[in-house]
């Protein structure tokens, strides 16, 4: 803990982002004696809390070099939705080990996840300590505190779902306080909910922000993360209430699926929590606070000039129902045009992979106008979308006996996915029909004939819908764990992808990843290892 909890006296402001709210002039020559005095200082301290969110490639304390870390590393590649890819098995071998559930606690891949999270928490704790001391409007102050507490809850959510119980640090630490004991997972979850309760009460709604401030935490973002927290804990009545509130308040709506992951679709009506990136700073491999690396990491190799990571599996492709229009916006198949970079063929990539992710694909024309484009991708990270919350609401409805509401929630996602397609032979005046039948109501077959009354939605139906709607957005592994079926699904995946290897997903072990051994050492043994590692 010592090395990752060292705090800066002055917050380093997040810079070079699309939204004006992140384009603040850094404080030069300030100290604690003359900073944290004015409302503008409070705003600067709040904006600094967003700093670490943008760091997808960063340095590790006590180590040389930069290490990548992405939400989709664990959420997608460690699931049945995608394979590692890259130039081969030796390209990021630690990730290859965790993909096969053979990784250990000694590598730097998990260490960077741990350290970046606690850096982010440190920024939040500093703001939460200093802002209350500033003489300023109480409502504005509480909103700033709400932002810091939401971001802190977001970091702890990632930690507890990845590692289980972790140290709970609530304030800047003195040098004698770096060694912190590990809290239980239930304590971490309770801490997250407490932060989110405050954030829900005091954060502004999305519509209360100006266009230039889009990207800041909102009441809806806190509600969404609370609904997700309740779902992970199986607190279905609470999940139903908070997700229902978010939906009823009308701040968000479905956007056209094909537009969501375009540049024009950023911060759209269905975006609840989105990390901002830009491509106009020239690129910087050192500070990692400008653009995203996801664009280049996920783009195909060969003539497409990418690194070829996060390769969709055939199992994911097969999960899409015939005619589901979301498939074409989720991944590229052979013969597809990859924007202005050319037609996807195996010869063009130089590899035998049949599929590549599309959601984070960027055109050559969209790259940075100067400097190195690789660390300077422009694509925002859509962390929580409206459909994510609606599908949690559907689960909550189903688990609390509200079957009709569950049907309606899932149907709203599927109806948006169908677009304007109409079935041939649909009777005049009937509801539109397409390739995705709805639940609990009449469906008119494409070839005409008598309508079929579809059955009510099941939990398996909702899980299917989550998989195809949110594919390659970093959710799948964690969904499998909370659904209690990670062992079954992932063992089948290992058997298929690595036949006769003897690799196994051990139930009760591999739902979590190992605590980095460096952090156990730094804690003086106060942090204990997860079982089985």
Order of alpha helices (4+ residues) and beta strands (2+ residues): alpha-beta-beta-beta-alpha-alpha-alpha-alpha-alpha-alpha-alpha-beta-alpha-beta-alpha-alpha-beta-alpha-beta-beta-alpha-alpha-beta-beta-alpha-alpha-alpha-alpha
